[in-house]
Amino acid sequence: MNFKSTEEFKKDFKKLSKKFKTLDGDLTEFKKVLNESPLGIGKHFNVITKTGFIYIIKARFFCKSLKKKDLRIIYAYIENHQTVEIIGIEFIEIYFKGNKENEDKERIKDYLKNV
């Protein structure tokens, strides 16, 4: 599985990783889960939008630095399709629920426009 990140995601991740030291390792574990099941498993994953061959998914992100499940991650799963040569997952946003209630819908719209 190919994993990519948007520039906005990289900024979000860098900012949060200063606060939560285990974030790098937690993302590695999350990628292992996505390798097995790209659309996620159980109630902690929710498909926000599906457009053709792209799924936008919001998931709870478990961080060892936090005892609660207060981080959320938004990512795109791109299925095998003739017009897209990259099949895989692209991370769009990660945020702390204490600072932000919901995902950035404008960022998701911009992402879908540019794909």
PyMOL commands that set and color helices and strands:
alter all, ss='L'
color gray80, all
select helices_A, chain A and resi 7-19+23-36+42-44+105-114
alter helices_A, ss='H'
color red, helices_A
select strands_A, chain A and resi 2-5+45-51+54-61+71-78+88-96
alter strands_A, ss='S'
color yellow, strands_A
deselect
rebuild
show_as cartoon
